[in-house]
Amino acid sequence: MERRALADMQITVVGVGTAPIGSGRDWPVWWGPQDEAESSRTIHTALDFGVNWIDTAPFYGWGRAEEIVGRALRGRDDVLVFTKCGTFPDAEHGSRMDLSADAIRADVEASLRRLQRDRVDLLQLHDVDRSTPIEESWEEVQRLIAAGKVRHGGISNHPVEDIERALGVGPVGALQYQYSLLHRDPERDVLPLAAARGIGLLAWSPLASGFLADDFDVGSLVADDFRQTHPFGRLDLGPLRAQLAQTGRRHGCSSAQVALAWALGADGVAGAIVGVRAPEEAAELPGAAGLSLGPSEREALTAAAP
């Protein structure tokens, strides 16, 4: 499987995302029922097919995803583990951000226990905390790197001004932003910055929460699945679905693999995070990693997107 540079690491172009497998009814984003044994088999299938990194977060099921990853990877040190920090439960709003130094350090210590590791390969500031200057947050990340608990620091879902301010404190090893055919905001400024600064971007939700998958049907989801009321569900996806299927037939692959290849073809993108939930979904990852779309194919897909 193709690998690309992310800081001093070489990562496969697709990685395992764990938000769906960490999902629970006690968490703001419910993906429907998920069995831990199935989740573990899914992770092992992805690794067997060559994937070499997993992205997780304390936020995903309030630690459940990290615990599942920790048990699935017990005894293995050949897999890169990326996590995040700063998101905490909040009774009124569901979650809150706290990127103070104490909160970051406590979050990392808890993540290491759940992951059963001495160090994470990438620690990412999950979302914006406007009550804490990013310089203070980034100084703490640098201290954790110096202490050997974190290999690299990354920034997720922040405006480019915050990235530039963090760079004034210390290196930024990676960026993570939502990016897909249905969400192209990073093209305005984040991807150009990533390419100019040589910082790899990890695209989260490259399949638009499943809306770009071949057999996706909102009607088949459980009643309280968060995608029942997702804004993507109000879009006319017919032309895009047809173009994805047509391109897939040309290459002998699925629409989901085409959508992933589209995201991976953007300048600055180092990898795509795919929230696989079943072994058969994990088995599709190499097909997406090996697919290269021509300029005219990319243009046709972009034009078909609402």
C-alpha positions, 0 to 999 in steps of 0.5 A: 500500500502506498505510503506518504510522509507525515512528519518523520513517519511514513503512513499508509494513505488510508487509516482506521477511524474509530468514531463509529466503533466508539459510538454509544447512546451516552455520546452525542453522535450515535452511529447505531449498535456496534459489537466490540468483537466485530470492531476488533476483527475490523481493526485486525482486518485493516492491519492485515491488509497493510494499514499501519495507523489508527486515529482515535480520541477520548471524545469517541464514546468518552474513552470507549474507542481508545479502550477498544483500540488498546485491547485490539493492539495489545502486544503490537508495537508496529501500528501508529496510534494517533489520538486527540485531546481537549474535549470533555463531557458537558451536561448542558451542551454535550461536550466542551473544549478545554485546552489548558495545560492541565487539561491536556496533560490529564487527557493524555495520561488517561489516553495512554492508560486506555490505549495501554501504551507509553507514547502516542505517535500523534497528539492533536488538539481536537477543536478550538478552545477560545478561553485558552491561547493556542500558544499555551496549549502548544507549549504543553504539547511540546513539553509532552513531546520532550517528556517522551509521552507524545511523538508529534503534535497535530492540530484539528479543526482550527482556523489557519491563524491558529496554526500559524500562531502554533508554528511560532511556538513549535513544529506542527506535525499534522493537520486534521480536517473534514474533507470530502466531495460534500465538504470542501472548505479546506480548499480555501486556506487549510490545504494551501497552507498544508502544501506550502508548509509541508504539513500533511493533512489527514482528511476526516469523514472522506466518505461524508459520514457514509453518504458517499458509500455505495449502498448508503440508505438513510431509511435503513438506519436506526431511528436515532442514528445522527445521520437521520437529521444530517444536512447531507441528507437534504442534498440531491446526491443523484448526479454525484452518486451516478458519477461515482458509480460510473467512475467505479465501473471504469476502474472496477471498484466501488463508489466509496473507493472512488470518493476516497481516491478523490480526497487523497488526490488533493495537494497536501492530503497525506491520508484519509481516515475511514471509519470502518465498522465491519471486516468487509469494509476494512477489506475495501481499503487497499482498493481505495489506496491503489486507485489514481484518478485522472484530472478529467475524472476528478473534474467530473466528480467535483462538477457533479457534487452539490 
